């Protein structure tokens, strides 16, 4: 088994589809698609593609570290007590454990994600 894994930014298999949890929905009616592509360390490290339509939700990372690389679209993240930060195609960022704030999808976004829960 190879320890090298390419992440396909345009997967052809069916994604897992979901909606915002009611207690996290702020505005709009965003829908989400997740193409999980790899899992390691008993499911504590996950990688794939995630897509969201416009809307606004509470983002609460808990014990999860998340790296994101935006492939398309525009979002705005506002950490509780902080100023809004805009990310668009080509941008990368990390949300560290304990992050709480607002995730606003301005234009449908697609990102590569790597999450580590510990």
PDB file as gemmi writes it, atoms N, CA and C in Angstrom:
CRYST1    1.000    1.000    1.000  90.00  90.00  90.00 P 1                      
ATOM      1  N   UNK A   1       0.836  -1.181   0.000  1.00  0.00           N  
ATOM      2  CA  UNK A   1       0.000   0.000   0.000  1.00  0.00           C  
ATOM      3  C   UNK A   1       0.885   1.250   0.000  1.00  0.00           C  
ATOM      4  N   UNK A   2       0.576   2.176  -0.891  1.00  0.00           N  
ATOM      5  CA  UNK A   2       1.348   3.408  -0.988  1.00  0.00           C  
ATOM      6  C   UNK A   2       0.999   4.355   0.150  1.00  0.00           C  
ATOM      7  N   UNK A   3       1.971   5.089   0.611  1.00  0.00           N  
ATOM      8  CA  UNK A   3       1.761   6.113   1.621  1.00  0.00           C  
ATOM      9  C   UNK A   3       1.653   7.496   0.986  1.00  0.00           C  
ATOM     10  N   UNK A   4       1.487   7.544  -0.350  1.00  0.00           N  
ATOM     11  CA  UNK A   4       1.295   8.774  -1.095  1.00  0.00           C  
ATOM     12  C   UNK A   4      -0.133   8.803  -1.598  1.00  0.00           C  
ATOM     13  N   UNK A   5      -0.852   9.882  -1.359  1.00  0.00           N  
ATOM     14  CA  UNK A   5      -2.262   9.980  -1.749  1.00  0.00           C  
ATOM     15  C   UNK A   5      -2.511  11.311  -2.452  1.00  0.00           C  
ATOM     16  N   UNK A   6      -2.918  11.248  -3.710  1.00  0.00           N  
ATOM     17  CA  UNK A   6      -3.307  12.451  -4.447  1.00  0.00           C  
ATOM     18  C   UNK A   6      -4.751  12.788  -4.080  1.00  0.00           C  
ATOM     19  N   UNK A   7      -5.046  14.071  -3.978  1.00  0.00           N  
ATOM     20  CA  UNK A   7      -6.407  14.530  -3.707  1.00  0.00           C  
ATOM     21  C   UNK A   7      -6.987  15.052  -5.017  1.00  0.00           C  
ATOM     22  N   UNK A   8      -8.092  14.452  -5.453  1.00  0.00           N  
ATOM     23  CA  UNK A   8      -8.748  14.829  -6.706  1.00  0.00           C  
ATOM     24  C   UNK A   8      -9.677  16.012  -6.445  1.00  0.00           C  
ATOM     25  N   UNK A   9      -9.403  17.196  -7.027  1.00  0.00           N  
ATOM     26  CA  UNK A   9     -10.242  18.372  -6.777  1.00  0.00           C  
ATOM     27  C   UNK A   9     -11.613  18.304  -7.459  1.00  0.00           C  
ATOM     28  N   UNK A  10     -11.773  17.379  -8.407  1.00  0.00           N  
ATOM     29  CA  UNK A  10     -13.065  17.214  -9.096  1.00  0.00           C  
ATOM     30  C   UNK A  10     -13.457  15.738  -9.101  1.00  0.00           C  
ATOM     31  N   UNK A  11     -13.747  15.190  -7.927  1.00  0.00           N  
ATOM     32  CA  UNK A  11     -14.063  13.769  -7.847  1.00  0.00           C  
ATOM     33  C   UNK A  11     -15.323  13.416  -8.632  1.00  0.00           C  
ATOM     34  N   UNK A  12     -15.352  12.196  -9.156  1.00  0.00           N  
ATOM     35  CA  UNK A  12     -16.492  11.758  -9.962  1.00  0.00           C  
ATOM     36  C   UNK A  12     -17.453  10.874  -9.178  1.00  0.00           C  
ATOM     37  N   UNK A  13     -17.099  10.478  -7.957  1.00  0.00           N  
ATOM     38  CA  UNK A  13     -18.016   9.674  -7.158  1.00  0.00           C  
ATOM     39  C   UNK A  13     -19.017  10.572  -6.428  1.00  0.00           C  
ATOM     40  N   UNK A  14     -20.105   9.988  -5.970  1.00  0.00           N  
ATOM     41  CA  UNK A  14     -21.170  10.749  -5.308  1.00  0.00           C  
ATOM     42  C   UNK A  14     -20.710  11.274  -3.948  1.00  0.00           C  
ATOM     43  N   UNK A  15     -20.981  12.551  -3.676  1.00  0.00           N  
ATOM     44  CA  UNK A  15     -20.600  13.115  -2.375  1.00  0.00           C  
ATOM     45  C   UNK A  15     -21.642  12.784  -1.303  1.00  0.00           C  
ATOM     46  N   UNK A  16     -21.233  12.940  -0.061  1.00  0.00           N  
ATOM     47  CA  UNK A  16     -22.175  12.941   1.056  1.00  0.00           C  
ATOM     48  C   UNK A  16     -22.792  14.342   1.067  1.00  0.00           C  
ATOM     49  N   UNK A  17     -24.119  14.416   1.085  1.00  0.00           N  
ATOM     50  CA  UNK A  17     -24.789  15.715   1.080  1.00  0.00           C  
ATOM     51  C   UNK A  17     -25.392  15.983   2.448  1.00  0.00           C  
ATOM     52  N   UNK A  18     -25.360  17.264   2.860  1.00  0.00           N  
ATOM     53  CA  UNK A  18     -25.907  17.642   4.163  1.00  0.00           C  
ATOM     54  C   UNK A  18     -26.332  19.102   4.151  1.00  0.00           C  
ATOM     55  N   UNK A  19     -26.973  19.488   5.234  1.00  0.00           N  
ATOM     56  CA  UNK A  19     -27.411  20.868   5.440  1.00  0.00           C  
ATOM     57  C   UNK A  19     -26.833  21.354   6.766  1.00  0.00           C  
ATOM     58  N   UNK A  20     -26.903  22.656   6.986  1.00  0.00           N  
ATOM     59  CA  UNK A  20     -26.428  23.226   8.245  1.00  0.00           C  
ATOM     60  C   UNK A  20     -27.304  22.720   9.390  1.00  0.00           C  
ATOM     61  N   UNK A  21     -26.660  22.424  10.512  1.00  0.00           N  
ATOM     62  CA  UNK A  21     -27.422  22.073  11.707  1.00  0.00           C  
ATOM     63  C   UNK A  21     -28.263  23.275  12.114  1.00  0.00           C  
ATOM     64  N   UNK A  22     -29.526  23.073  12.499  1.00  0.00           N  
ATOM     65  CA  UNK A  22     -30.393  24.212  12.848  1.00  0.00           C  
ATOM     66  C   UNK A  22     -29.791  25.141  13.896  1.00  0.00           C  
ATOM     67  N   UNK A  23     -29.093  24.560  14.866  1.00  0.00           N  
ATOM     68  CA  UNK A  23     -28.513  25.393  15.930  1.00  0.00           C  
ATOM     69  C   UNK A  23     -27.279  26.173  15.467  1.00  0.00           C  
ATOM     70  N   UNK A  24     -26.779  25.867  14.270  1.00  0.00           N  
ATOM     71  CA  UNK A  24     -25.617  26.597  13.730  1.00  0.00           C  
ATOM     72  C   UNK A  24     -25.977  27.514  12.572  1.00  0.00           C  
ATOM     73  N   UNK A  25     -27.177  27.401  12.037  1.00  0.00           N  
ATOM     74  CA  UNK A  25     -27.602  28.228  10.907  1.00  0.00           C  
ATOM     75  C   UNK A  25     -27.863  29.660  11.362  1.00  0.00           C  
ATOM     76  N   UNK A  26     -27.257  30.617  10.656  1.00  0.00           N  
ATOM     77  CA  UNK A  26     -27.470  32.038  10.939  1.00  0.00           C  
ATOM     78  C   UNK A  26     -28.364  32.643   9.868  1.00  0.00           C  
ATOM     79  N   UNK A  27     -28.036  32.414   8.589  1.00  0.00           N  
ATOM     80  CA  UNK A  27     -28.865  32.954   7.514  1.00  0.00           C  
ATOM     81  C   UNK A  27     -28.689  32.138   6.245  1.00  0.00           C  
ATOM     82  N   UNK A  28     -29.674  32.246   5.353  1.00  0.00           N  
ATOM     83  CA  UNK A  28     -29.632  31.520   4.091  1.00  0.00           C  
ATOM     84  C   UNK A  28     -30.057  30.075   4.289  1.00  0.00           C  
ATOM     85  N   UNK A  29     -29.772  29.260   3.278  1.00  0.00           N  
ATOM     86  CA  UNK A  29     -30.099  27.832   3.306  1.00  0.00           C  
ATOM     87  C   UNK A  29     -28.947  27.063   2.665  1.00  0.00           C  
ATOM     88  N   UNK A  30     -27.741  27.156   3.271  1.00  0.00           N  
ATOM     89  CA  UNK A  30     -26.584  26.524   2.641  1.00  0.00           C  
ATOM     90  C   UNK A  30     -26.704  25.003   2.626  1.00  0.00           C  
ATOM     91  N   UNK A  31     -26.204  24.415   1.548  1.00  0.00           N  
ATOM     92  CA  UNK A  31     -26.099  22.959   1.474  1.00  0.00           C  
ATOM     93  C   UNK A  31     -24.633  22.614   1.280  1.00  0.00           C  
ATOM     94  N   UNK A  32     -24.270  21.414   1.741  1.00  0.00           N  
ATOM     95  CA  UNK A  32     -22.876  20.997   1.743  1.00  0.00           C  
ATOM     96  C   UNK A  32     -22.709  19.669   1.016  1.00  0.00           C  
ATOM     97  N   UNK A  33     -21.577  19.521   0.345  1.00  0.00           N  
ATOM     98  CA  UNK A  33     -21.193  18.262  -0.280  1.00  0.00           C  
ATOM     99  C   UNK A  33     -19.786  17.933   0.196  1.00  0.00           C  
ATOM    100  N   UNK A  34     -19.588  16.682   0.579  1.00  0.00           N  
ATOM    101  CA  UNK A  34     -18.279  16.233   1.046  1.00  0.00           C  
ATOM    102  C   UNK A  34     -17.862  14.996   0.269  1.00  0.00           C  
ATOM    103  N   UNK A  35     -16.689  15.087  -0.347  1.00  0.00           N  
ATOM    104  CA  UNK A  35     -16.082  13.955  -1.031  1.00  0.00           C  
ATOM    105  C   UNK A  35     -14.900  13.509  -0.182  1.00  0.00           C  
ATOM    106  N   UNK A  36     -15.128  12.650   0.801  1.00  0.00           N  
ATOM    107  CA  UNK A  36     -14.044  12.150   1.646  1.00  0.00           C  
ATOM    108  C   UNK A  36     -13.124  11.290   0.783  1.00  0.00           C  
ATOM    109  N   UNK A  37     -11.815  11.561   0.854  1.00  0.00           N  
ATOM    110  CA  UNK A  37     -10.882  10.852  -0.015  1.00  0.00           C  
ATOM    111  C   UNK A  37      -9.818  10.067   0.729  1.00  0.00           C  
ATOM    112  N   UNK A  38      -9.622  10.351   2.004  1.00  0.00           N  
ATOM    113  CA  UNK A  38      -8.636   9.584   2.750  1.00  0.00           C  
ATOM    114  C   UNK A  38      -8.895   9.750   4.241  1.00  0.00           C  
ATOM    115  N   UNK A  39      -8.610   8.697   4.981  1.00  0.00           N  
ATOM    116  CA  UNK A  39      -8.727   8.700   6.428  1.00  0.00           C  
ATOM    117  C   UNK A  39      -7.558   7.915   6.992  1.00  0.00           C  
ATOM    118  N   UNK A  40      -6.991   8.401   8.077  1.00  0.00           N  
ATOM    119  CA  UNK A  40      -5.835   7.735   8.676  1.00  0.00           C  
ATOM    120  C   UNK A  40      -5.922   7.836  10.198  1.00  0.00           C  
ATOM    121  N   UNK A  41      -5.055   7.113  10.835  1.00  0.00           N  
ATOM    122  CA  UNK A  41      -4.953   7.126  12.298  1.00  0.00           C  
ATOM    123  C   UNK A  41      -6.319   6.915  12.955  1.00  0.00           C  
ATOM    124  N   UNK A  42      -6.955   5.815  12.561  1.00  0.00           N  
ATOM    125  CA  UNK A  42      -8.259   5.446  13.130  1.00  0.00           C  
ATOM    126  C   UNK A  42      -9.303   6.548  12.970  1.00  0.00           C  
ATOM    127  N   UNK A  43      -9.243   7.258  11.848  1.00  0.00           N  
ATOM    128  CA  UNK A  43     -10.245   8.281  11.551  1.00  0.00           C  
ATOM    129  C   UNK A  43     -10.003   9.627  12.186  1.00  0.00           C  
ATOM    130  N   UNK A  44      -8.848   9.819  12.805  1.00  0.00           N  
ATOM    131  CA  UNK A  44      -8.581  11.123  13.414  1.00  0.00           C  
ATOM    132  C   UNK A  44      -7.973  12.122  12.432  1.00  0.00           C  
ATOM    133  N   UNK A  45      -7.513  11.633  11.263  1.00  0.00           N  
ATOM    134  CA  UNK A  45      -6.995  12.504  10.205  1.00  0.00           C  
ATOM    135  C   UNK A  45      -7.825  12.216   8.950  1.00  0.00           C  
ATOM    136  N   UNK A  46      -8.480  13.249   8.408  1.00  0.00           N  
ATOM    137  CA  UNK A  46      -9.354  13.085   7.245  1.00  0.00           C  
ATOM    138  C   UNK A  46      -9.041  14.136   6.203  1.00  0.00           C  
ATOM    139  N   UNK A  47      -9.126  13.723   4.940  1.00  0.00           N  
ATOM    140  CA  UNK A  47      -8.799  14.603   3.825  1.00  0.00           C  
ATOM    141  C   UNK A  47      -9.830  14.422   2.724  1.00  0.00           C  
ATOM    142  N   UNK A  48     -10.143  15.515   2.030  1.00  0.00           N  
ATOM    143  CA  UNK A  48     -11.062  15.423   0.914  1.00  0.00           C  
ATOM    144  C   UNK A  48     -11.408  16.785   0.351  1.00  0.00           C  
ATOM    145  N   UNK A  49     -12.542  16.812  -0.334  1.00  0.00           N  
ATOM    146  CA  UNK A  49     -13.069  18.034  -0.948  1.00  0.00           C  
ATOM    147  C   UNK A  49     -14.402  18.342  -0.283  1.00  0.00           C  
ATOM    148  N   UNK A  50     -14.640  19.611  -0.028  1.00  0.00           N  
ATOM    149  CA  UNK A  50     -15.891  20.052   0.596  1.00  0.00           C  
ATOM    150  C   UNK A  50     -16.407  21.247  -0.189  1.00  0.00           C  
ATOM    151  N   UNK A  51     -17.705  21.302  -0.370  1.00  0.00           N  
ATOM    152  CA  UNK A  51     -18.328  22.390  -1.127  1.00  0.00           C  
ATOM    153  C   UNK A  51     -19.533  22.909  -0.350  1.00  0.00           C  
ATOM    154  N   UNK A  52     -19.756  24.216  -0.399  1.00  0.00           N  
ATOM    155  CA  UNK A  52     -20.896  24.830   0.277  1.00  0.00           C  
ATOM    156  C   UNK A  52     -21.496  25.914  -0.593  1.00  0.00           C  
ATOM    157  N   UNK A  53     -22.833  25.997  -0.570  1.00  0.00           N  
ATOM    158  CA  UNK A  53     -23.543  27.072  -1.262  1.00  0.00           C  
ATOM    159  C   UNK A  53     -23.680  28.263  -0.311  1.00  0.00           C  
ATOM    160  N   UNK A  54     -24.035  29.445  -0.833  1.00  0.00           N  
ATOM    161  CA  UNK A  54     -24.087  30.639   0.005  1.00  0.00           C  
ATOM    162  C   UNK A  54     -24.991  30.504   1.231  1.00  0.00           C  
ATOM    163  N   UNK A  55     -24.525  31.116   2.291  1.00  0.00           N  
ATOM    164  CA  UNK A  55     -25.235  31.145   3.559  1.00  0.00           C  
ATOM    165  C   UNK A  55     -24.254  31.442   4.679  1.00  0.00           C  
ATOM    166  N   UNK A  56     -24.771  31.480   5.894  1.00  0.00           N  
ATOM    167  CA  UNK A  56     -23.960  31.871   7.048  1.00  0.00           C  
ATOM    168  C   UNK A  56     -24.227  30.911   8.200  1.00  0.00           C  
ATOM    169  N   UNK A  57     -23.140  30.364   8.767  1.00  0.00           N  
ATOM    170  CA  UNK A  57     -23.268  29.402   9.856  1.00  0.00           C  
ATOM    171  C   UNK A  57     -22.239  29.680  10.945  1.00  0.00           C  
ATOM    172  N   UNK A  58     -22.507  29.142  12.135  1.00  0.00           N  
ATOM    173  CA  UNK A  58     -21.528  29.167  13.226  1.00  0.00           C  
ATOM    174  C   UNK A  58     -20.519  28.061  12.965  1.00  0.00           C  
ATOM    175  N   UNK A  59     -19.255  28.371  13.073  1.00  0.00           N  
ATOM    176  CA  UNK A  59     -18.188  27.394  12.942  1.00  0.00           C  
ATOM    177  C   UNK A  59     -17.575  27.201  14.319  1.00  0.00           C  
ATOM    178  N   UNK A  60     -17.598  25.962  14.794  1.00  0.00           N  
ATOM    179  CA  UNK A  60     -17.054  25.628  16.105  1.00  0.00           C  
ATOM    180  C   UNK A  60     -16.143  24.421  15.920  1.00  0.00           C  
ATOM    181  N   UNK A  61     -14.849  24.613  16.076  1.00  0.00           N  
ATOM    182  CA  UNK A  61     -13.888  23.547  15.801  1.00  0.00           C  
ATOM    183  C   UNK A  61     -13.720  22.571  16.954  1.00  0.00           C  
ATOM    184  N   UNK A  62     -14.016  22.954  18.174  1.00  0.00           N  
ATOM    185  CA  UNK A  62     -13.802  22.030  19.291  1.00  0.00           C  
ATOM    186  C   UNK A  62     -12.344  21.618  19.352  1.00  0.00           C  
ATOM    187  N   UNK A  63     -12.075  20.308  19.314  1.00  0.00           N  
ATOM    188  CA  UNK A  63     -10.709  19.784  19.388  1.00  0.00           C  
ATOM    189  C   UNK A  63     -10.106  19.517  18.011  1.00  0.00           C  
ATOM    190  N   UNK A  64     -10.751  20.025  16.955  1.00  0.00           N  
ATOM    191  CA  UNK A  64     -10.311  19.748  15.583  1.00  0.00           C  
ATOM    192  C   UNK A  64      -9.439  20.866  15.028  1.00  0.00           C  
ATOM    193  N   UNK A  65      -8.329  20.469  14.412  1.00  0.00           N  
ATOM    194  CA  UNK A  65      -7.443  21.347  13.640  1.00  0.00           C  
ATOM    195  C   UNK A  65      -7.843  21.150  12.190  1.00  0.00           C  
ATOM    196  N   UNK A  66      -8.055  22.243  11.439  1.00  0.00           N  
ATOM    197  CA  UNK A  66      -8.430  22.103  10.032  1.00  0.00           C  
ATOM    198  C   UNK A  66      -7.605  23.024   9.141  1.00  0.00           C  
ATOM    199  N   UNK A  67      -6.967  22.411   8.137  1.00  0.00           N  
ATOM    200  CA  UNK A  67      -6.287  23.144   7.075  1.00  0.00           C  
ATOM    201  C   UNK A  67      -7.240  23.192   5.889  1.00  0.00           C  
ATOM    202  N   UNK A  68      -7.385  24.367   5.253  1.00  0.00           N  
ATOM    203  CA  UNK A  68      -8.249  24.545   4.080  1.00  0.00           C  
ATOM    204  C   UNK A  68      -7.469  25.233   2.966  1.00  0.00           C  
ATOM    205  N   UNK A  69      -7.690  24.768   1.741  1.00  0.00           N  
ATOM    206  CA  UNK A  69      -7.173  25.436   0.550  1.00  0.00           C  
ATOM    207  C   UNK A  69      -8.370  25.661  -0.369  1.00  0.00           C  
ATOM    208  N   UNK A  70      -8.679  26.926  -0.644  1.00  0.00           N  
ATOM    209  CA  UNK A  70      -9.851  27.283  -1.442  1.00  0.00           C  
ATOM    210  C   UNK A  70      -9.543  27.057  -2.925  1.00  0.00           C  
ATOM    211  N   UNK A  71     -10.366  26.223  -3.558  1.00  0.00           N  
ATOM    212  CA  UNK A  71     -10.228  25.945  -4.990  1.00  0.00           C  
ATOM    213  C   UNK A  71     -11.074  26.897  -5.826  1.00  0.00           C  
ATOM    214  N   UNK A  72     -12.254  27.225  -5.325  1.00  0.00           N  
ATOM    215  CA  UNK A  72     -13.132  28.180  -6.027  1.00  0.00           C  
ATOM    216  C   UNK A  72     -14.062  28.820  -5.018  1.00  0.00           C  
ATOM    217  N   UNK A  73     -14.565  30.002  -5.373  1.00  0.00           N  
ATOM    218  CA  UNK A  73     -15.521  30.690  -4.525  1.00  0.00           C  
ATOM    219  C   UNK A  73     -14.894  31.701  -3.599  1.00  0.00           C  
ATOM    220  N   UNK A  74     -15.773  32.291  -2.760  1.00  0.00           N  
ATOM    221  CA  UNK A  74     -15.356  33.333  -1.817  1.00  0.00           C  
ATOM    222  C   UNK A  74     -16.081  33.099  -0.498  1.00  0.00           C  
ATOM    223  N   UNK A  75     -15.323  33.162   0.595  1.00  0.00           N  
ATOM    224  CA  UNK A  75     -15.906  33.075   1.931  1.00  0.00           C  
ATOM    225  C   UNK A  75     -15.393  34.218   2.792  1.00  0.00           C  
ATOM    226  N   UNK A  76     -16.072  34.421   3.900  1.00  0.00           N  
ATOM    227  CA  UNK A  76     -15.622  35.372   4.909  1.00  0.00           C  
ATOM    228  C   UNK A  76     -15.700  34.664   6.248  1.00  0.00           C  
ATOM    229  N   UNK A  77     -14.588  34.656   6.985  1.00  0.00           N  
ATOM    230  CA  UNK A  77     -14.554  34.083   8.324  1.00  0.00           C  
ATOM    231  C   UNK A  77     -14.395  35.203   9.335  1.00  0.00           C  
ATOM    232  N   UNK A  78     -15.197  35.143  10.385  1.00  0.00           N  
ATOM    233  CA  UNK A  78     -15.088  36.121  11.458  1.00  0.00           C  
ATOM    234  C   UNK A  78     -14.960  35.369  12.769  1.00  0.00           C  
ATOM    235  N   UNK A  79     -13.767  35.360  13.324  1.00  0.00           N  
ATOM    236  CA  UNK A  79     -13.568  34.718  14.627  1.00  0.00           C  
ATOM    237  C   UNK A  79     -14.278  35.547  15.689  1.00  0.00           C  
ATOM    238  N   UNK A  80     -14.891  34.889  16.673  1.00  0.00           N  
ATOM    239  CA  UNK A  80     -15.555  35.618  17.750  1.00  0.00           C  
ATOM    240  C   UNK A  80     -14.610  36.669  18.315  1.00  0.00           C  
ATOM    241  N   UNK A  81     -15.061  37.920  18.333  1.00  0.00           N  
ATOM    242  CA  UNK A  81     -14.257  39.020  18.848  1.00  0.00           C  
ATOM    243  C   UNK A  81     -13.261  39.585  17.853  1.00  0.00           C  
ATOM    244  N   UNK A  82     -13.228  39.039  16.624  1.00  0.00           N  
ATOM    245  CA  UNK A  82     -12.260  39.490  15.627  1.00  0.00           C  
ATOM    246  C   UNK A  82     -12.912  40.169  14.439  1.00  0.00           C  
ATOM    247  N   UNK A  83     -12.078  40.595  13.521  1.00  0.00           N  
ATOM    248  CA  UNK A  83     -12.546  41.254  12.302  1.00  0.00           C  
ATOM    249  C   UNK A  83     -12.741  40.209  11.202  1.00  0.00           C  
ATOM    250  N   UNK A  84     -13.661  40.450  10.259  1.00  0.00           N  
ATOM    251  CA  UNK A  84     -13.871  39.517   9.149  1.00  0.00           C  
ATOM    252  C   UNK A  84     -12.622  39.406   8.267  1.00  0.00           C  
ATOM    253  N   UNK A  85     -12.355  38.188   7.785  1.00  0.00           N  
ATOM    254  CA  UNK A  85     -11.247  37.925   6.864  1.00  0.00           C  
ATOM    255  C   UNK A  85     -11.827  37.201   5.655  1.00  0.00           C  
ATOM    256  N   UNK A  86     -11.500  37.686   4.447  1.00  0.00           N  
ATOM    257  CA  UNK A  86     -12.021  37.102   3.213  1.00  0.00           C  
ATOM    258  C   UNK A  86     -10.976  36.186   2.596  1.00  0.00           C  
ATOM    259  N   UNK A  87     -11.448  35.003   2.158  1.00  0.00           N  
ATOM    260  CA  UNK A  87     -10.601  34.047   1.458  1.00  0.00           C  
ATOM    261  C   UNK A  87     -11.258  33.706   0.138  1.00  0.00           C  
ATOM    262  N   UNK A  88     -10.428  33.532  -0.898  1.00  0.00           N  
ATOM    263  CA  UNK A  88     -10.930  33.197  -2.242  1.00  0.00           C  
ATOM    264  C   UNK A  88     -10.008  32.176  -2.885  1.00  0.00           C  
ATOM    265  N   UNK A  89     -10.368  31.754  -4.075  1.00  0.00           N  
ATOM    266  CA  UNK A  89      -9.605  30.729  -4.795  1.00  0.00           C  
ATOM    267  C   UNK A  89      -8.109  31.022  -4.725  1.00  0.00           C  
ATOM    268  N   UNK A  90      -7.341  30.002  -4.347  1.00  0.00           N  
ATOM    269  CA  UNK A  90      -5.890  30.116  -4.227  1.00  0.00           C  
ATOM    270  C   UNK A  90      -5.414  30.367  -2.812  1.00  0.00           C  
ATOM    271  N   UNK A  91      -6.312  30.794  -1.914  1.00  0.00           N  
ATOM    272  CA  UNK A  91      -5.940  31.075  -0.529  1.00  0.00           C  
ATOM    273  C   UNK A  91      -5.977  29.805   0.313  1.00  0.00           C  
ATOM    274  N   UNK A  92      -5.124  29.767   1.327  1.00  0.00           N  
ATOM    275  CA  UNK A  92      -5.086  28.673   2.294  1.00  0.00           C  
ATOM    276  C   UNK A  92      -5.100  29.267   3.693  1.00  0.00           C  
ATOM    277  N   UNK A  93      -5.674  28.521   4.645  1.00  0.00           N  
ATOM    278  CA  UNK A  93      -5.715  28.974   6.037  1.00  0.00           C  
ATOM    279  C   UNK A  93      -5.900  27.778   6.951  1.00  0.00           C  
ATOM    280  N   UNK A  94      -5.707  28.015   8.240  1.00  0.00           N  
ATOM    281  CA  UNK A  94      -5.876  27.000   9.276  1.00  0.00           C  
ATOM    282  C   UNK A  94      -6.836  27.534  10.324  1.00  0.00           C  
ATOM    283  N   UNK A  95      -7.770  26.681  10.733  1.00  0.00           N  
ATOM    284  CA  UNK A  95      -8.603  26.960  11.906  1.00  0.00           C  
ATOM    285  C   UNK A  95      -8.115  26.015  12.993  1.00  0.00           C  
ATOM    286  N   UNK A  96      -7.620  26.580  14.077  1.00  0.00           N  
ATOM    287  CA  UNK A  96      -7.021  25.793  15.146  1.00  0.00           C  
ATOM    288  C   UNK A  96      -8.093  25.312  16.127  1.00  0.00           C  
ATOM    289  N   UNK A  97      -7.757  24.260  16.904  1.00  0.00           N  
ATOM    290  CA  UNK A  97      -8.707  23.804  17.922  1.00  0.00           C  
ATOM    291  C   UNK A  97      -9.153  24.962  18.807  1.00  0.00           C  
ATOM    292  N   UNK A  98     -10.435  24.981  19.107  1.00  0.00           N  
ATOM    293  CA  UNK A  98     -11.006  26.058  19.915  1.00  0.00           C  
ATOM    294  C   UNK A  98     -11.589  27.203  19.103  1.00  0.00           C  
ATOM    295  N   UNK A  99     -11.337  27.220  17.781  1.00  0.00           N  
ATOM    296  CA  UNK A  99     -11.882  28.294  16.940  1.00  0.00           C  
ATOM    297  C   UNK A  99     -13.398  28.316  17.042  1.00  0.00           C  
ATOM    298  N   UNK A 100     -13.941  29.518  17.231  1.00  0.00           N  
ATOM    299  CA  UNK A 100     -15.385  29.745  17.191  1.00  0.00           C  
ATOM    300  C   UNK A 100     -15.607  31.027  16.406  1.00  0.00           C  
ATOM    301  N   UNK A 101     -16.563  30.993  15.496  1.00  0.00           N  
ATOM    302  CA  UNK A 101     -16.836  32.186  14.717  1.00  0.00           C  
ATOM    303  C   UNK A 101     -17.927  31.950  13.704  1.00  0.00           C  
ATOM    304  N   UNK A 102     -17.976  32.835  12.713  1.00  0.00           N  
ATOM    305  CA  UNK A 102     -18.999  32.785  11.670  1.00  0.00           C  
ATOM    306  C   UNK A 102     -18.325  32.490  10.340  1.00  0.00           C  
ATOM    307  N   UNK A 103     -18.869  31.485   9.636  1.00  0.00           N  
ATOM    308  CA  UNK A 103     -18.430  31.128   8.288  1.00  0.00           C  
ATOM    309  C   UNK A 103     -19.522  31.623   7.352  1.00  0.00           C  
ATOM    310  N   UNK A 104     -19.175  32.590   6.492  1.00  0.00           N  
ATOM    311  CA  UNK A 104     -20.137  33.111   5.516  1.00  0.00           C  
ATOM    312  C   UNK A 104     -19.646  32.756   4.118  1.00  0.00           C  
ATOM    313  N   UNK A 105     -20.424  31.928   3.425  1.00  0.00           N  
ATOM    314  CA  UNK A 105     -20.106  31.610   2.032  1.00  0.00           C  
ATOM    315  C   UNK A 105     -20.759  32.673   1.163  1.00  0.00           C  
ATOM    316  N   UNK A 106     -19.941  33.456   0.477  1.00  0.00           N  
ATOM    317  CA  UNK A 106     -20.421  34.551  -0.372  1.00  0.00           C  
ATOM    318  C   UNK A 106     -20.720  34.022  -1.774  1.00  0.00           C  
ATOM    319  N   UNK A 107     -19.778  33.249  -2.328  1.00  0.00           N  
ATOM    320  CA  UNK A 107     -19.960  32.553  -3.610  1.00  0.00           C  
ATOM    321  C   UNK A 107     -19.678  31.085  -3.344  1.00  0.00           C  
ATOM    322  N   UNK A 108     -20.466  30.194  -3.944  1.00  0.00           N  
ATOM    323  CA  UNK A 108     -20.273  28.765  -3.711  1.00  0.00           C  
ATOM    324  C   UNK A 108     -18.789  28.449  -3.656  1.00  0.00           C  
ATOM    325  N   UNK A 109     -18.398  27.776  -2.573  1.00  0.00           N  
ATOM    326  CA  UNK A 109     -16.988  27.516  -2.307  1.00  0.00           C  
ATOM    327  C   UNK A 109     -16.705  26.020  -2.413  1.00  0.00           C  
ATOM    328  N   UNK A 110     -15.523  25.712  -2.928  1.00  0.00           N  
ATOM    329  CA  UNK A 110     -15.017  24.339  -2.939  1.00  0.00           C  
ATOM    330  C   UNK A 110     -13.606  24.414  -2.378  1.00  0.00           C  
ATOM    331  N   UNK A 111     -13.321  23.519  -1.433  1.00  0.00           N  
ATOM    332  CA  UNK A 111     -12.009  23.548  -0.791  1.00  0.00           C  
ATOM    333  C   UNK A 111     -11.472  22.135  -0.614  1.00  0.00           C  
ATOM    334  N   UNK A 112     -10.147  22.046  -0.537  1.00  0.00           N  
ATOM    335  CA  UNK A 112      -9.473  20.855  -0.041  1.00  0.00           C  
ATOM    336  C   UNK A 112      -9.382  21.038   1.469  1.00  0.00           C  
ATOM    337  N   UNK A 113      -9.706  19.990   2.215  1.00  0.00           N  
ATOM    338  CA  UNK A 113      -9.598  20.068   3.659  1.00  0.00           C  
ATOM    339  C   UNK A 113      -8.734  18.921   4.200  1.00  0.00           C  
ATOM    340  N   UNK A 114      -8.066  19.218   5.297  1.00  0.00           N  
ATOM    341  CA  UNK A 114      -7.388  18.198   6.084  1.00  0.00           C  
ATOM    342  C   UNK A 114      -7.763  18.497   7.527  1.00  0.00           C  
ATOM    343  N   UNK A 115      -8.431  17.544   8.183  1.00  0.00           N  
ATOM    344  CA  UNK A 115      -8.797  17.727   9.579  1.00  0.00           C  
ATOM    345  C   UNK A 115      -8.023  16.723  10.435  1.00  0.00           C  
ATOM    346  N   UNK A 116      -7.633  17.197  11.610  1.00  0.00           N  
ATOM    347  CA  UNK A 116      -6.958  16.351  12.590  1.00  0.00           C  
ATOM    348  C   UNK A 116      -7.681  16.554  13.917  1.00  0.00           C  
ATOM    349  N   UNK A 117      -8.244  15.472  14.428  1.00  0.00           N  
ATOM    350  CA  UNK A 117      -8.970  15.536  15.694  1.00  0.00           C  
ATOM    351  C   UNK A 117      -8.139  14.829  16.745  1.00  0.00           C  
ATOM    352  N   UNK A 118      -7.974  15.501  17.857  1.00  0.00           N  
ATOM    353  CA  UNK A 118      -7.139  14.867  18.870  1.00  0.00           C  
ATOM    354  C   UNK A 118      -7.492  15.288  20.178  1.00  0.00           C  
TER     355      UNK A 118                                                      
END                                                                             
